[in-house]
Amino acid sequence: MVTPAAASSGSLACVGLGMMLGAHLGPRARSHIEQADVVFVAASDAVVEQWVRQMRADARSLQPYYAEGKSRHQTYREMVDAMLAEVRAGSRVCGAFYGHPGVFAKVPHDAVTQARAEGYAASIEPGVSAEDCLYADLGIDPGRFGCQHYEASQFLFHHRRIDPAAYLVLWQVGVVGDRSCTRFATGPGHRRLLVERLVRDYPLDHEVIIYEAPTLPVSTPRIERVPLARLPDVQLHMQSTVVVPQCEPLRRDVAMITRAARFDAAAPARPPATLSLVRT
């Protein structure tokens, strides 16, 4: 049973460490890590965890909850339970997650939702995500043609309406087709199924990009361009993302443009808004 005193003092903040070691941590996230009573860390590798321990030597790693053959759903539940146990005990808890704690991160969302449901203060502090790095490293402006983002297995197992005139970004392709949530990688057969799905909308010789964001300042991003047909044979990892550029031009909706023009013609002309600076 949660006591009123514990409910008033216990709290949870899930913060983002960003993708690159030491380069992406914001001041608010750092403050949560430094001031929390209990810090849990889920980083991309042991080096990042050691860096977090330079701020908090008592930081507790969440990585041991993973195990070969163990369902990730069970792992995630155990991580949430570990953090919530400390919150219920009245501690200010910080969960530090690599990248953005709200992007492709089930544990922070589940933990914050549960904490709030039990009456505790809980928040997510954003961080630099792999998506942010992808736009910068590949020179993609998602507002130019549009961007469609899907988790690879979800894309494979569900009916989706794809727009070939926009970018398609598929996340966690290294485990595409894993229905058990116990594997850390799947093989060429699963990727061939993905290619089979993609060729409904893209030609086999269409160039796709394998992308992996760098996590160390001395590293460079992986940017590998291959024809779609070669995707099953390329080495992929848990962090691999596949970007499928558009293969068709944007098509103008003439009817909608014509209708919009009628409203423009009927609207009275107005002078452009100006910004006035008032001296005091």
C-alpha positions in Angstrom: 0.0 0.0 0.0 1.3 3.5 -0.9 1.3 5.9 2.0 0.4 9.6 1.5 3.9 10.6 2.4 5.5 8.3 -0.2 3.0 9.4 -2.9 3.9 13.1 -2.2 7.7 12.5 -2.3 8.1 9.7 -4.8 8.6 10.8 -8.4 9.9 9.6 -11.7 11.8 11.3 -14.5 12.8 9.4 -17.7 15.5 11.4 -19.5 17.3 11.1 -22.8 21.1 10.7 -23.0 21.1 11.3 -26.7 22.8 9.1 -29.2 26.4 10.3 -29.0 28.4 9.9 -25.8 28.6 13.2 -23.8 27.5 15.3 -26.8 23.8 15.2 -26.6 22.9 15.4 -22.9 20.8 18.5 -22.2 21.0 20.5 -18.9 17.6 19.4 -17.7 18.4 15.7 -18.2 21.7 16.2 -16.4 20.0 17.9 -13.5 17.6 15.0 -13.1 20.5 12.5 -13.1 22.5 14.5 -10.6 19.7 15.3 -8.2 17.7 12.0 -8.1 17.8 9.7 -5.1 18.0 6.7 -7.4 19.3 6.5 -11.0 18.7 3.7 -13.4 20.5 3.6 -16.7 19.8 1.8 -20.0 22.5 2.8 -22.4 23.5 1.6 -25.9 26.8 0.1 -24.6 29.0 -0.3 -21.5 31.0 2.8 -22.3 28.0 5.0 -22.1 27.0 3.5 -18.8 30.5 4.1 -17.4 30.2 7.7 -18.5 26.9 8.1 -16.6 28.6 6.7 -13.6 31.0 9.6 -13.7 28.0 11.7 -12.7 26.4 9.1 -10.5 28.6 6.3 -9.3 25.6 4.6 -7.8 23.7 4.4 -11.1 22.0 1.0 -11.6 22.1 -0.7 -15.0 19.0 -2.1 -16.5 20.9 -4.1 -19.1 21.1 -7.3 -16.9 17.3 -7.7 -17.4 18.0 -8.7 -21.0 18.8 -12.4 -21.7 19.0 -14.6 -24.7 15.7 -16.4 -25.3 13.9 -14.3 -22.8 10.9 -12.3 -24.0 11.6 -8.6 -24.2 8.1 -8.0 -22.9 9.0 -9.7 -19.7 12.3 -7.7 -19.6 10.4 -4.5 -20.0 7.9 -5.3 -17.3 10.8 -6.1 -14.9 12.5 -2.8 -15.7 9.3 -0.9 -15.0 8.8 -2.8 -11.7 12.3 -2.0 -10.6 11.9 1.7 -11.1 8.4 1.9 -9.7 9.4 0.0 -6.5 11.8 2.9 -5.7 9.2 5.5 -6.6 6.7 3.8 -4.2 9.3 3.9 -1.5 9.3 7.7 -1.7 12.4 8.2 -3.8 13.0 10.7 -6.6 13.9 8.3 -9.4 15.6 9.0 -12.7 15.7 6.6 -15.6 18.4 7.6 -18.1 17.8 6.0 -21.5 19.9 6.4 -24.6 18.5 8.5 -27.4 15.1 10.0 -26.8 13.2 8.2 -23.9 9.9 8.6 -25.8 11.0 7.2 -29.2 11.0 3.4 -29.7 11.2 3.1 -25.9 8.5 1.1 -24.3 9.8 1.1 -20.7 9.8 4.9 -20.1 6.2 5.2 -21.5 4.9 2.3 -19.4 6.7 3.5 -16.3 5.5 7.1 -16.5 1.9 5.9 -17.3 1.9 3.6 -14.3 3.5 6.1 -11.9 0.9 8.8 -12.9 -1.9 6.2 -12.5 -0.7 5.7 -8.9 -0.6 9.4 -8.2 3.1 10.1 -8.5 4.7 13.0 -10.4 6.2 11.6 -13.6 7.7 13.1 -16.7 9.7 12.4 -19.9 12.6 14.7 -20.7 13.4 14.5 -24.4 16.8 13.8 -25.9 18.5 13.6 -29.3 17.1 10.5 -31.1 18.4 8.4 -33.9 15.7 10.0 -36.0 17.3 13.4 -35.4 20.7 12.1 -36.3 19.3 10.5 -39.4 17.9 13.7 -40.8 21.3 15.5 -40.2 23.6 12.7 -41.5 21.5 11.9 -44.6 20.5 15.5 -45.3 16.8 14.7 -45.3 14.2 17.4 -44.6 11.0 15.5 -43.6 9.0 18.5 -44.7 10.1 18.5 -48.3 8.5 15.2 -49.5 7.0 13.8 -46.2 8.2 10.9 -44.1 6.6 7.6 -43.1 8.0 5.9 -40.1 7.3 2.3 -39.1 8.8 -0.4 -36.9 9.9 -3.0 -39.4 8.0 -6.0 -38.0 4.8 -3.9 -37.5 5.1 -2.8 -41.1 5.6 -6.4 -42.3 2.7 -7.8 -40.3 0.0 -5.2 -40.9 -1.7 -3.6 -43.9 -0.2 -0.2 -44.6 -0.9 2.3 -47.3 2.5 3.4 -48.5 3.1 6.7 -50.4 6.1 6.1 -52.8 6.4 9.9 -53.2 7.6 10.2 -49.6 10.5 8.8 -47.6 9.8 5.5 -45.9 11.9 4.8 -42.7 11.9 1.3 -41.2 13.2 0.9 -37.7 14.7 -2.2 -36.0 15.2 -4.0 -39.3 17.8 -6.3 -37.7 15.0 -8.1 -35.9 12.3 -7.8 -38.6 9.8 -10.7 -38.5 10.6 -11.8 -34.9 7.2 -12.7 -33.5 8.6 -14.1 -30.3 10.3 -10.9 -29.0 13.1 -13.1 -27.8 15.7 -12.7 -30.6 18.4 -10.1 -31.0 18.6 -10.8 -34.8 16.7 -12.5 -37.6 18.1 -13.8 -40.8 17.9 -13.4 -44.6 14.7 -15.3 -44.9 12.8 -12.7 -42.8 14.4 -9.9 -44.8 13.3 -11.5 -48.0 9.7 -11.3 -46.7 10.3 -7.6 -46.1 11.6 -7.1 -49.7 8.6 -9.0 -51.0 6.4 -6.5 -49.2 8.4 -3.5 -50.4 8.3 -4.5 -54.1 4.6 -3.9 -54.1 5.5 -0.2 -54.1 9.2 0.0 -55.1 11.2 -1.6 -57.9 13.9 -4.2 -57.0 16.7 -2.0 -58.3 15.5 1.0 -56.2 18.3 2.2 -53.9 17.8 2.0 -50.2 20.0 3.3 -47.4 21.1 1.4 -44.3 21.8 3.9 -41.5 23.2 3.6 -38.0 23.8 6.7 -35.9 27.3 7.1 -34.3 27.4 6.7 -30.5 31.0 7.8 -29.9 32.6 11.1 -30.9 35.3 9.2 -32.8 32.8 7.2 -34.8 31.1 8.0 -38.1 27.6 7.1 -39.1 27.0 4.0 -41.2 25.5 5.1 -44.5 25.4 2.2 -46.9 23.4 2.4 -50.2 22.3 -0.8 -51.8 19.6 -1.9 -54.3 16.5 -3.2 -52.6 17.1 -6.7 -54.0 20.4 -6.9 -52.0 18.8 -6.1 -48.6 18.5 -9.7 -47.4 22.3 -10.2 -47.8 23.5 -7.0 -46.0 24.7 -7.2 -42.4 22.1 -5.6 -40.1 22.1 -4.9 -36.4 19.5 -4.1 -33.7 20.2 -0.4 -34.3 20.1 -0.6 -38.1 17.5 1.6 -39.9 16.5 1.3 -43.5 15.5 4.4 -45.4 13.7 4.0 -48.7 13.8 7.2 -50.7 10.8 8.2 -52.8 10.5 6.6 -56.2 7.7 8.7 -57.6 7.2 12.5 -57.9 4.6 14.3 -55.9 1.3 14.5 -57.8 -0.6 17.8 -57.7 -4.3 17.6 -56.7 -5.6 20.0 -59.3 -9.1 19.8 -58.1 -8.2 20.8 -54.5 -5.8 23.5 -55.8 -8.7 25.0 -57.9 -11.0 25.0 -54.9 -8.5 26.7 -52.7 -7.9 29.3 -55.4 -11.6 30.3 -55.2 -11.3 31.1 -51.5 -8.1 33.1 -52.2 -9.9 35.1 -54.9 -12.9 35.8 -52.6 -10.8 36.9 -49.6 -10.1 40.6 -49.4 -6.4 41.6 -49.8 -4.6 42.4 -46.6 -1.3 44.1 -46.0 1.4 41.8 -44.8 1.8 41.6 -41.0 4.8 43.6 -39.7 6.6 43.4 -36.4 6.9 46.7 -34.6 9.5 47.3 -32.0 8.4 49.4 -29.1 11.0 51.4 -27.2 10.3 51.7 -23.5 
